[in-house]
Amino acid sequence: MKGILTLFFALPLFGCSAPEPTVFEVDAGEFKPTGAVLELYGVESPMEQNGKTLVGRRSVKSDGSGKIIVNFEGKPPIICHIGYVTNGLQYHFQYEIKNGQCNIVRMLQDEGAIS
């Protein structure tokens, strides 16, 4: 009986862990960016940069949308639109910049590909 009670009280600890943040990844294509900003829920945060790849992470705490602003030296910024994210779900967005435009090339949600 003691073992069952211990298990009963320990189960909520496993279910209450914070969800992994959503990942936003941009392949800047032929030009090296000078940086990028992830804007979600009206809050901006800088993205990490590794060469021509930019990565930002943010927990999805409510429904909403946003954008990624990719900056280049001597060129206007390019906007990647974040369509819609749903509270409680985990996503991995992958964007690619080609011919001066940013397009989503893949979106994964909770381990499964959506597009």
C-alpha positions as CSV (number, residue, x, y, z in Angstrom):
1,M,0.0,0.0,0.0
2,K,2.8,2.4,0.8
3,G,4.4,1.8,-2.6
4,I,1.1,2.6,-4.3
5,L,0.7,5.9,-2.4
6,T,4.3,6.9,-3.2
7,L,3.6,6.2,-6.9
8,F,0.3,8.1,-6.7
9,F,1.9,11.2,-5.3
10,A,5.0,11.0,-7.6
11,L,2.9,10.8,-10.9
12,P,1.9,14.5,-10.9
13,L,5.6,15.5,-10.8
14,F,6.2,13.9,-14.2
15,G,3.1,15.5,-15.8
16,C,4.0,19.0,-14.6
17,S,7.3,19.5,-16.4
18,A,7.5,22.5,-18.6
19,P,7.1,21.8,-22.3
20,E,10.1,22.1,-24.6
21,P,10.2,25.5,-26.4
22,T,9.1,25.8,-30.0
23,V,12.1,26.1,-32.4
24,F,12.2,28.6,-35.2
25,E,15.0,28.0,-37.7
26,V,15.9,30.1,-40.8
27,D,18.4,29.2,-43.6
28,A,19.4,32.6,-44.9
29,G,20.4,31.2,-48.3
30,E,23.0,33.0,-50.4
31,F,23.7,36.0,-48.1
32,K,25.0,36.0,-44.6
33,P,22.7,37.8,-42.2
34,T,23.9,40.3,-39.6
35,G,21.3,39.0,-37.2
36,A,17.6,38.3,-36.6
37,V,14.9,39.0,-34.2
38,L,12.1,36.6,-33.2
39,E,8.8,38.4,-32.4
40,L,6.1,36.4,-30.8
41,Y,3.2,37.8,-28.7
42,G,4.6,41.2,-29.3
43,V,7.9,40.3,-27.5
44,E,11.1,40.5,-29.4
45,S,14.2,38.4,-28.7
46,P,17.4,38.0,-30.7
47,M,18.1,34.7,-32.5
48,E,21.3,32.7,-32.3
49,Q,23.4,32.7,-35.4
50,N,25.7,30.0,-36.8
51,G,26.9,31.1,-40.2
52,K,23.8,31.5,-42.4
53,T,21.5,29.6,-40.0
54,L,19.5,31.5,-37.4
55,V,17.7,29.7,-34.5
56,G,15.3,31.1,-31.9
57,R,13.4,29.3,-29.2
58,R,10.2,30.3,-27.4
59,S,7.6,28.5,-25.3
60,V,4.1,28.6,-26.7
61,K,2.1,29.9,-23.8
62,S,-1.0,31.1,-25.7
63,D,-2.5,31.1,-29.2
64,G,-0.9,33.7,-31.5
65,S,1.3,34.6,-34.4
66,G,4.4,36.6,-35.1
67,K,7.4,37.1,-37.4
68,I,11.1,36.8,-37.8
69,I,13.0,39.8,-39.0
70,V,16.2,38.8,-40.7
71,N,18.8,41.7,-41.2
72,F,21.5,41.9,-43.8
73,E,24.2,44.4,-44.3
74,G,23.4,46.9,-47.1
75,K,20.0,45.2,-47.9
76,P,16.5,45.7,-46.5
77,P,15.4,43.2,-43.8
78,I,13.4,40.1,-44.9
79,I,10.3,39.1,-42.9
80,C,9.5,35.4,-42.2
81,H,5.8,35.2,-41.1
82,I,4.9,32.9,-38.3
83,G,1.4,31.8,-39.2
84,Y,-0.3,30.6,-36.0
85,V,0.8,28.7,-32.9
86,T,-1.5,27.0,-30.5
87,N,-1.2,27.1,-26.7
88,G,0.4,23.9,-25.3
89,L,1.8,22.5,-28.5
90,Q,5.4,22.2,-29.5
91,Y,6.5,23.1,-33.0
92,H,9.7,23.2,-35.1
93,F,9.4,25.7,-37.9
94,Q,12.0,25.7,-40.7
95,Y,12.2,28.6,-43.1
96,E,14.4,29.3,-46.2
97,I,15.2,32.6,-47.8
98,K,15.4,32.5,-51.6
99,N,15.2,35.3,-54.1
100,G,14.6,37.9,-51.4
101,Q,11.6,36.1,-49.9
102,C,11.2,33.9,-46.8
103,N,9.1,30.8,-47.1
104,I,8.3,28.1,-44.7
105,V,9.7,24.8,-45.9
106,R,8.7,22.5,-43.0
107,M,6.7,22.6,-39.9
108,L,6.8,19.8,-37.3
109,Q,4.2,19.6,-34.5
110,D,4.6,17.3,-31.5
111,E,6.9,14.8,-33.5
112,G,4.7,14.8,-36.7
113,A,5.2,16.8,-40.0
114,I,2.3,19.1,-40.9
115,S,3.7,20.6,-44.0
